[in-house]
Amino acid sequence: MSENSLDTKIEFLKGIGPQRAEVLNKELGIFTFGDLLMYFPFRYVDKTQFYSIKDAKQAEFNVQIKGILGRLTTTGAGRKKRLTATFRDQSGLIELVWFKGITWVNKKLQPGAEYVIYGKPTRFNGKLNIVHPEIEPVTLANAEESASLEPVYPTGGKLEAKGLDSKGFMKSIRILLNKLKTVTIPENLPEYFLERLNIPSRKRALYDIHFPKNSTDLKRAINRLKFEELFFLQFRLLQIRNNRKHTLKGQTFAEIGPLFNQFFNEKLPFELTGAQKRVLKEIRKDVAQGKHMNRLLQGDVGSGKTIVALMTMLIALDNDFQAVLMAPTEILAQQHYQSLTEMVSGLGIQIGFLSGSVKGKKRKATLALLEEGELHIMIGTHALIEDWVKFKNLGIAIIDEQHRFGVAQRAKLWKKGSNGVPPHVLVMTATPIPRTLAMTLYGDLDVSVIDELPPGRKPVQTLHKTENNRMRVFGFMREQIKLGHQVYVVYPLIEESEYEQLEDLNNLMAGHEAISKEFPMPDYQISIVHGRMKPADKDFEMQRFVKGETQIMVATTVIEVGVNVPNASIMVIENTERFGLSQLHQLRGRVGRGADQSYCILMSSFKLTKEGRTRIETMCQTNNGFEIADADMKLRGPGNIDGTQQSGLLQFKIAELAKDGKILQTAREIASRILDDDPNLEKPIHKNLKTYMQIQGNRFRGWSMIS
């Protein structure tokens, strides 16, 4: 076979054929020999340990026994037909039982011969037996190619119907590996990696991942393949970032001018934290170089990202450019519009607002002022990306809660720069992202982190209460309302089915009714907000709460992002066990935005799963969003955090971001050093790497210019 054998269509592998190939194509995306080779086991059965029948009597798990097969006996008929055989070793006897495949067993097995059996011992009518044991002649079990750790492959109904259960995969992959023994599987890493990192060759790793002789070989193979997968991803992401930095032009913001200085000296509502100053320096360095900025700004809820965004926009204005800020919801966009208008009053800055609700003459006038350059800052929702929104000289685009926008939506802002030069891009998120996930999802961006809260902010106290404490919670709510504060009461809304939507809505309405009885009018005013309300009604109720006209907001998670009510000091979360950690942290971030002490009360049932209890304990122990995000990724996996599964980046074959942070960090550092030293991979020692990147280049594409 040639080196191109891995590209051979899978149907040409012995035992596969067109029908099995079709189901492999459809179910698993396996089209070639190489694809099958990269279909890895998800666990292994230890076949290195043998039990005696005497010891197996106490086992509560699968055991492996070597012994002599006795006489085969068939009893019953039809569905009650079964085959039994005795199996003995020096320590005793055990009965083997088959209800299916009886003809095959009778034909293949030879009484009196020595076999190795594998299965779980059970007792029936006082007899020890193993039902449907795996069974192999000792000669095969001890053959050189037999693995001591047997692979178990993921499979499913359609695959199993075609004979592709785990055993079927094991057989096919063994046939494939035997065919590849004389084939050179090209090494894709530089040779010096193998020695420096103490990892096996690619060919050795691919053999050992399927049929390891021992746990040491398996561990080395796994580490090699994890490193390889993460290394090539990071290498490509860093290539994209470096190419953008060196080839893509950006507007030059050469000076810090009067608007920035006047705001800093006269208008700044509080002294900047060290983290805010550091981030502003990073942004300032980017935009002053004439190269395009594409930066992610991470900051926990209430950390002061908006001030950083405003001061970045002022730098653009001082250099005669316009700025745009896009938010995912109208209420959040309105909030930005009001707060920024207030902060820059007296500086002569004109701020416009645009959303789907701005229509007719007002919209037409706003668009005209924007195109003429009379509006310096434009704030709005998705409406800003429409083709009819034109800027005179857009210099920077800021996207808030960026994960709420699709890639295509964000990229439309990219095209609104002047003279064919894209605006600088700053994407912001208040959803803390674990470091390993950030390096993967946003590896082609520069990342800034605000990891301090503004001075004077008191950490939110988080308490866990169960149903028997409800009256005390109501009493505490009354005390806070007497002090002039406001309260959120949040119910889950999981939209997996119409039935669950209705059930959740019923829970919300029942909760609203119970709270209304405890807090009756006219002494108390209560708002209610949920996803089934008309947008106008929802905004009306939210605005009542924002203005302080209602003391209690009963809502679903629609208030998770964007509502800033400094006077709200209590967040009560009902059915806490139904929320993820990151979502709980986002909800908690709605309080604690003023100078007063705030509280988050987590209500749950008495009975909690282990995972549910861990989530609640984590919330009570820390307010650090990054610690919470790490814990959330370990509990739920990276694919479930903020819908990142859809990115395609997280569909790893073997790497696990929740566990492989050190490997990822090493891979990124090495990739960065290579690109600094040999950006075009021209050195002979990088020939393997260059060849592989050229062949696989389309698989390591840039997922977006604005991630």
N, C-alpha and C positions, 0 to 999 in steps of 0.2 A: 504493500500500500504506500501511497505517496503522502507528502506532508499536507496535501489538500484533502486528505481523507475525511477530516472533520467536517468538511462541507458536503459530504455525501448525503443524499436524501435518506431519511430514517427508514423508509419503506424497504430499502435494500439491505437492511440488517437482518441476518438470519432470525426467523421467528416473528418478525414484525409484519411485513407485507402491507398491501394497500389499506385494508380495513383498520388494522391497528394504527397505522400511520395517520389515518384520517382522524381518529379519536384523539391521538396524541397532539395533532395539529390544533384541533378545536379546543380541547380541554386545557392543554398546558403550553401551547405555543412551541412545541418541540417539533422541529422540521428536519434537523440534520443530526449526524452523529455527534457533532460538537454540542448541540443543544441537550442531547440525552446525557452526555458526559457531565454537563453542568447542572443536572437534576440531582440534587444532593439528598442524602438521607436526613430525616429529622431526629432520629434517635438510633441507638444501637443496642442489640441484645448481647449480653456478655456470655459467650459460649466457651469461655476459658475455664469455668468452674464446673466440676462434676460432683454430683451428690450420690450417695448410696441410697438405696430404696429405704433403708432404715431411717436415715436422716431426713429423707423427703417427706416422711409422714408428718413432720412438724411444720413443713414449709407452707407459707401463705402466698407464695409467688411462683412463677415459672421456674422449673428446675431442669437440669440436664443430667441424664443417667445413661451409663454405658452398661449393656447387659445382653442376654441371650433371649431371642424371641421364641415363645412357645407355640403350641398348636393354635391355628386359627379356627374359630367356630362361629358359624352363622346360625342365628335363631330368629324366629318371628317371620312375618311376611308383610308385604306392602309397606305402609308407613311405619310399622312397628318393627321392621326388619333391622337387625343390627349384627355387627361383627365384633367378636371379642377375642382377645389373645392374652396369655400370661406373659409376663416379662420379668426375668429374674437376674439378680446378681448375687454375690456372695452373702449379702445381708438379708435377702428376703425376696418377696414376690409383690408385683403390682399388676393390676388388670388394665389393659388398653382397650378402648371402646371406639367404634366407628358407627355412625348412623348414615353417613353419606360416603360416596366413592368406594363402596364395598367391593365392587368388581375389580376396580383398579388395585386396591390394597391386596386382594386375594392373588391377583396376577403378579404383582411386583415384589411382595415380601416372601421371604424364604424362612420357614420355621427351622430353628436350630442355628441360624446365622447370628453373628454379633452385630448389634445396631447401637446407634446413639439416639435416644428419644429426648424430646423437649416439650414441656407443657406444664399445666398447673395441676397438682395432685388434689383430688377431692374424695369425699367418702359417700358411697351409696349402698344402702342395705348392709352397712358395717364393713364393706370392702373398700380398700384404697384403689382408686383408678385415675387414669388420665384420659379424657375424652378428646378424640381427634388430635393425637400428639403429632408433632413434627418428627419424622423418622428418617434416618439415613444409615446406610451401611457404614461400618467403622472405617473401611478403606477410603471411602469418600470423605468422611468427616475429618480424617487425618491427612487428606491430600494436601500437597504443598500450597495449592492456590486457595484453599479454604481459609476464610477469615476467622480469627478468634473472636472478633467483635462483629456480629452480623448486622448489616444495615437494615433499617426499616424505612420505607419510602412513603411519602404522602400519596394517597390515591383517593378514588371515589367510585360511586356506583357505575357510571358509564365506562370508566377505565376497567373496573373489576369485571364488568360484563364481557369484556374482550380479553380476559385473562391477564390483565395488567394490574393485579394486586401487588402488594409489596414483594412477594416471592417472584412474580412475573418480571417486575422491574429489576430485581437482583439478578435474575437469570440473563436478561437482555444486556444489562450493563457488564456482566461478567464476559459474555460473548464479545461485546464491543472491546473491552480492555484486552482480551486475548488477541483480537485482530490488530490492535494498536501496538502490540509489543515490539514490532519491528519498525514502527513509524516514529519519526522524530516529531514530538510535540514542541513547537518552537517556544523558547523561553521569552516571556514578555517583559521581564524586569532586568535591569542591568546586572551582569554577573556579580559585581562587587556587593550587591544587595544581599545575595544569598549567604555569603560569609559574614558580612557585617551584622546582619539581622538574625543570623543562625536559623535560616529557613530552608526547607527543601526546594528542589527544582520544581517547576510547574508540573512536569510529567509525574514525578514522584508523589506530589501532593494530590493530584487527581486520582492516582491509584489508591493512595492511603485514605482518602476521604470516603471511598466506597468500600474498600476491603482492608481495613487496618489490621495489622498483626497484633498490635497491642495499643494500650491507651496513650503511650508516649508518641507513637507514630501518628495516631489520630489527632492528638492535640497540636502537633507541629503542622500537620496538613491543614487543620482548621485555621490556625493562626496565619499561615501563609496565604490561604485563599481569602480570608477576611481582609488582610492587609492589602492584597492585590486589588480587591474590589473597591475599598475605600481610597486607596492611593490613586487609581485612575480617575475616579470621580473628582477628588480634590485637585489633581493635576489639571484636569480639563477646566474646572471652575476657576482656578488661578490663572490659567492661560487666557480665559475670557476676560478676567479682570485686568490682567496686564496688557492685553491687546487694546482694551478700551482706554486704559490710562495713557498708552503711548500713541494710539492712532486716532481716537475720537476727540475732536475739538469741542471745547465748551466756551461759553461766554466768559470773559475775563472781568472779574469784579476787583479792580485794581486798588480801590481805596476804601477806607472806612471814613464815611463823610458825616455831615452835620446831623442828619436824621438819626443815625445810629448813636452818635455821641450825645445828642440832646435827650434821646430816650433813656440812654444809660445813666446820664447824670441827673435828669429831672423827673422821669416818669417811672422808672423801674420800681415796682411795688414792694420788692424785697431784695435783699442782697443775694446775688447768685451763689449757688453752692459750688464747691470745688469741681464737682462732676459737670455741672452746667458750663462752667468756664472752660473745662478741658474739651468738652464737645464742641463749643463754639470755636475754639482754636483749631480743632480738626477740620471743621467746616470751612473756616476762614482760609486755611492753607489750601484746601481743595479748590475753592472758587477763585483764588487769586492767581492760579497757575495757567489759566487758559486751556485746561484739560477738563474733560467732562466729569462732574461729580455724580456718583450713583451710590448713595449712602443710606444705610438703615439705622434709624435711631430707636433704640430700645430704652424704655423707661417704665418703671413700675407705675401703677396708678397714683396720681398726685405728685409725681416727681418733678414736674415743671417742664415738660416737653414743649408746651404751647409757647412759653416765653422764648425758648431757644428757636422755635420755628419763626416767631415774629421778628426776633433780632436778625435771623438769617435773611428774612424778607427785606428788612431795612437796609442790609448791605446791598441787596439787589437794587433797591430804590435809589440809594446813594450813587449808584453807577448807571442811572437812567434806564433801568429795566423794570418791567412789571413782574408781579409775583401772583401765584395762584395757590389756593389751599382747598383741597377736595376732601370731603368727609362722606361717610357711607349713608348717613341718614339726615333728613331735613332738620330734626331737632338738634343734632350735634353741629351741623353746619350753622344753624341760627345762633347757637351758643357761641361758636367761634366768632361769628360776625359781631355779636353784641359785645363780647369781652374784648376783642381786638379794637373795635371802634372806640370803646371806652378808654383803653390803654394809650391809644395814639392821638386822643383828642388834643387839639391845639398845635399839632405838628404839620397841619396842612395836607394830610394824607387822605386821599379819597378811596373808600373801600366800597366795593359793589357786592351784591348778593344775587345768586342765580340758582333756582331749583325748578322742579317741575310745576310748582305752584305759582311761580312768577310768570304771568301771561300778558298778552296783549301789548298795549302801549308801554307799560312799565318794562316789559322784557325788551321790546324794541329799543327803547331809550337807553337801557343798561348796556345792550350789545353795541350800540353806536358809540357810547362813551368809552367802552373798553377798546374798541378798534381804533379810536382816535387817540388813545393813550391818556384820556382824562381820568380814568380809573387806574389807580396804582396797584391796588391789591384786589383780586377777585376771590370771593369765598363762595362755595356752593357744593352741590351734590353731583351725581352722575351727569346731570344736565351740562356740566362744563365740558364734557368730552365730545359733545355733538359738533358736527362739521360747521354749523353756522355760528359757533362761538369762536371769534377771531381776536387775537391780541395784536397790539402794535409792536411790542418788543418784549416778549415773555423771556425772562431770564432764569426763573426758578419755579419748579412745580413741587409742592409739598402734599403728600398724601397721608391722611390720618387714618388710623386703624386699617392699614394697607391690606391685611388678610381678608377684608370684607369685599375687596374688588377683584375681579378677574384680571388675568394677565392682559387680555385684549383691551379691556377698559383702561387699565393703567397706561398701556402703550400708546393710546390715542393722544394722551397729553404730550407724549414724546415728540409728536409731529407738529406741535403748536409753537415751536420756537421760531425766531426770526432769522431770515437769510439762510435757511437750511441748517442752522446750528440748533441742536436740541437744547432745551432748558436743562439746567442742573436739576437733579432729582433727589429729594429727601423723603424717604418713606418712614413713617413713624408707627410704632405699635406699643400699646400698653399691655399687651399680652406677653409676659416674659417667656422667652424661648430658651430651652436648655442649650448650653454651649455647643454640645455635639450636634444638636439639631440645627442651630444657627449656622454652623460651619458647613452643613450639608445643604440646607434649603437656601441659604444666602451666601454661599461660598464665593460667588462672583461679585458680591458687594463689599464695600468697606462698612464696618459695623462700629457704631458708637453706642455707649451704654451710659445712661444716667443712673447711677446706683446709690444716690443719696436723696433723702427727702428734704424739702425746704425747712429752714429753722422754724421752731414753734409748732410744728405738726406733732401731735401726740399719736403714737401707734394705737390702732384700733384694738380694743380688748375683745377677744373672741371667746364665747362661752358655749358649752354644749348642754342642752336641756331636753328632757323627754316629756311626754304628754302630761305626766303627773305634776309638772312644774308650770303648766300653762297659765294658771291664774296668777302666779307670781310674775310671769312674763308680762301679762296684761297690766299688773300693778306697776311694774317698772316703766312700761310704756306711758302710763298716766303721769308718773313722776316727771319723765322727760318732757312730755307735752306741756305740763304746768310750767316748766322752766323755759318754755318758748321754742322747744325743738320739735323736729318732725321725724316720722317713722316710715320706713319701707317694710312691707310684708310681702315676701316673694314666694310664689308657688312654681313648681316645675311645669314645663310644657314640653313633652317629648312627642314630636310629630312623626311617629313611625306608622301609625294607622289612624283611620278616622275614629275607630273605637277609643283609642288611647287619647286622641285629641278631645273627644267628648267627655271622657272620664276626667281628664285634667281640668277641663273647663268647669265641670261639675264641682270638682274639689275647690277650684278658685272661687266659684260663686258661693259654695257652702261656707268657705272661709270668710268671704266678704260679709255674708249674713251674720255669722257668729261675731265678727269684729263689730259690726253695726249695732248688735245688741249690747255689747260691752261698752261701746263708745257712741252713745245715741246723740242724735241731733237734738237741739241746736248747739249743744256744748262742743260737739266735735263734727268736723267735716272730713269726709273720706273720698278719695279718688280711686277709681278702678281702671286698670289698663290691661288689655290682652290682645293677642295677635289677630283675633277675629273681628275686632272693632274696625270701623272705617277710619282711614288715616286722619281725617279731620277731627273725629271724635277723640281719637287717641291723643292727638296733639293738644286738643282743648283741655283734656284731663291732666296731661303732663304739665301744661303751662299753669294750670291752677295750683299744682303742687309747687312748681318752681317759684311762683309768686307768693307762696305762703298762705294761699286761700284755703287749702286743705292741710290737715295735720298728719293724715295717714294715707299712704299710697299702697293699695293692694294691687299687685301686678304679677305678671309672668316675667320671664327673663328679657322682655323687650327693654327693660331699664338697665340691662347689663352694661352697655357701653353708651356713654355720651351725656347722661344727665348729671349736671353739676349743681347740687343744692348744698352749699356749705352748712345750712341750718339743719340738715338731716343728720341726726346723731345715732339712730338705731337702725340696723338692718336685721330683720327677723327672716330667716330662710326656712321655709317649711319643707318637710320630706328631704332633708339634707342628703340622705343616703342616695338619692336619685341624681345628684349632680356630680360632675367631674371636679377634680381639684382646681384646675385652672378657672373653670367657670365660677366656682365658689369664691376664689380669690378676686375675680373681676367684680362679682356682686358686692363683696366686702368693700371694694374700692369706691363704691358709691357713697360711703360715709367716711368720716375722718378727714373731710376736705376743709374744715374750719379749724378754729383754735381750740374748741371745746373737746373734751374727752368723748369718744364715740365707741359704740359697742356693736358687735355682730353676734347674734344669738342663733345657734344652729339647732333647730328642732328636728328630732328624729324619733322613730319608734324604739321600743326597748330592744327588739331583736335586730341585730346588725350583722351583716356578713363581716368576715375578717377584713376584706378590702374596704368596706364602708367604714368600719371602725378606724382603720389606718388613715383614711382620708380626713375624718373628723379630728383625730389626734394631731395630724400634721397641721391642720388649720389652726388649732388651738395653740400649737407650740411655736409657730413662726408667722411673721408678716412679710417675710422676704419672698417676693414673687419668683425669683430665680430658684430658690430652694424648693418652692412648691412645684414649679415647672419640672424640675428634675425628678421629684417624687412622683408626679403625675405620669411622666414618661415611663418610669419603672413600673407603675401600676397598670397603665393602659397601653403602653407601646407608642412609638412615635407616630404611627399611621393614624391614630385617632385624635391627635392634638390639632385643633383648629382646621380640621379638614385637610391636613397636609397629605393624606393618602392619595388624593387626586393628582398630586404633583408629578408622580412618576419617579421622583427621586428616591422614594423610600421603598421601592420594590426590590430590595436587595435579595440576592440568592442565599447569602450566608451571613453577612454582617448584621449586627443588632446594635442600633445606636444607643439603646438603654444600657448596654453592657460593654460596648467596645469603644468607650471614650478615649482610652489611652492609645489604642491602635489607630484611631482616627487622628488624634493629635500628632502622633509620630508620622503618619502618612502625609499629613498636611505640611508638617515642618520639612520633611525630606523633599516633597514636591516643590515647596517654596525655594529651598536651597538649590535644587537642580535648575529651576527656571531663572534664578538670579545668576547662576554660574554659566548656564548653557541654554539660553532661552529658545534657540532654534534647534536644539538637540543635534548639533553638528559634530560633537566629539565622538570618536569611535566607541567609547565605553557606553554610549547611550543609543547605539544602533538598534538593539532589541526594542527599546522603549519607543524610539521614533517609528520603527516599522509597525509596531502594534497600534500606535496612535493613528497612523495613516490608514491602516486596515479597518480599525474600529471607530474611526473619527465620527461617523454619523451617529454612533450610539452615545458618544460623549458630547452631545450638542449643548449649546447654551439654552437653558430652559426659558429664559426671557431676558430682555435688556433691562426691564424694570421688574425685579423679582418681588 
